[in-house]
Amino acid sequence: MDKIETRTSRPALLRSGLALALMLAPFAAAQAYVGPGAGLSLLGALWGVVAAIGAALLFVVLWPIRRMRRRKKAEAAARNEQAARPVAGDEADNGPTHS
């Protein structure tokens, strides 16, 4: 069987890269002025996006730790509650009762 070559040959890649460079060449010299208002607005928006992503990651990382702390606190409260309850046979040992 004939083997079909799936790779693109180097001259074809070179030609397509050269064609792309020639198409984008007129746009390489484009220059624009960004005033202080637009620049600060852009920086503020980027800062907001970065802060939102950071807060989301922080909450995702801290969520299991919060659950673990709450579970330990609930278990400790349950143990303390069990230790504070009198045992059923201990009422006779508490001293005299008034009947």
C-alpha positions as CSV (number, residue, x, y, z in Angstrom):
1,M,0.0,0.0,0.0
2,D,1.1,3.5,-0.6
3,K,1.9,5.5,2.5
4,I,0.0,8.8,2.6
5,E,2.1,11.5,4.0
6,T,0.2,13.5,6.6
7,R,2.9,16.0,7.4
8,T,2.9,19.4,5.6
9,S,6.1,19.9,3.7
10,R,8.5,22.6,4.8
11,P,8.2,24.7,1.7
12,A,4.4,24.8,2.1
13,L,4.8,25.9,5.7
14,L,7.3,28.6,4.7
15,R,5.0,29.9,2.0
16,S,2.0,30.1,4.4
17,G,4.1,31.8,7.0
18,L,5.4,34.3,4.5
19,A,1.8,35.0,3.2
20,L,0.6,35.5,6.8
21,A,3.5,37.9,7.5
22,L,2.8,39.9,4.3
23,M,-0.9,40.2,5.2
24,L,-0.2,41.4,8.7
25,A,2.7,43.7,7.8
26,P,0.6,46.8,7.2
27,F,-0.8,46.5,10.7
28,A,2.5,46.3,12.4
29,A,3.1,50.0,12.3
30,A,-0.3,51.0,13.7
31,Q,0.1,53.3,16.7
32,A,-2.6,54.7,18.9
33,Y,-2.7,57.0,21.9
34,V,-4.2,55.7,25.1
35,G,-5.0,58.6,27.4
36,P,-4.8,58.4,31.1
37,G,-8.5,57.9,31.6
38,A,-8.7,54.9,29.3
39,G,-5.5,53.5,30.6
40,L,-6.7,53.7,34.2
41,S,-10.0,52.2,33.3
42,L,-8.3,49.3,31.6
43,L,-6.0,48.7,34.6
44,G,-9.0,49.0,37.0
45,A,-11.0,46.4,35.0
46,L,-8.0,44.1,34.8
47,W,-7.4,44.5,38.6
48,G,-11.0,43.6,39.2
49,V,-10.8,40.5,37.1
50,V,-7.6,39.4,38.8
51,A,-9.1,40.0,42.3
52,A,-12.3,38.1,41.4
53,I,-10.3,35.1,40.2
54,G,-8.0,35.2,43.2
55,A,-11.0,35.4,45.6
56,A,-12.7,32.5,43.9
57,L,-9.6,30.4,44.1
58,L,-9.1,31.3,47.8
59,F,-12.7,30.3,48.6
60,V,-12.3,27.0,46.7
61,V,-9.1,26.2,48.6
62,L,-10.4,27.3,52.0
63,W,-13.8,25.5,51.8
64,P,-12.5,22.0,52.9
65,I,-10.6,23.6,55.8
66,R,-13.7,25.4,57.0
67,R,-15.8,22.2,56.8
68,M,-13.1,20.2,58.7
69,R,-13.0,22.9,61.5
70,R,-16.8,22.9,61.8
71,R,-17.0,19.1,61.9
72,K,-14.3,19.0,64.7
73,K,-16.2,21.7,66.6
74,A,-19.5,19.8,66.4
75,E,-17.8,16.5,67.5
76,A,-16.2,18.2,70.4
77,A,-19.6,19.7,71.4
78,A,-21.2,16.3,71.2
79,R,-18.5,14.8,73.4
80,N,-18.9,17.5,76.0
81,E,-22.6,17.1,76.0
82,Q,-22.3,13.3,76.5
83,A,-19.8,13.9,79.3
84,A,-22.1,16.3,81.1
85,R,-25.1,14.0,81.0
86,P,-25.6,11.8,84.1
87,V,-25.6,8.1,83.6
88,A,-28.9,6.3,84.3
89,G,-27.8,4.5,87.5
90,D,-26.0,7.5,89.2
91,E,-29.1,9.1,90.7
92,A,-28.8,7.0,93.9
93,D,-25.3,8.3,94.5
94,N,-26.3,12.0,94.5
95,G,-27.3,12.1,98.2
96,P,-30.6,12.1,100.0
97,T,-33.8,12.7,98.1
98,H,-36.9,14.3,99.5
99,S,-39.9,12.1,98.9
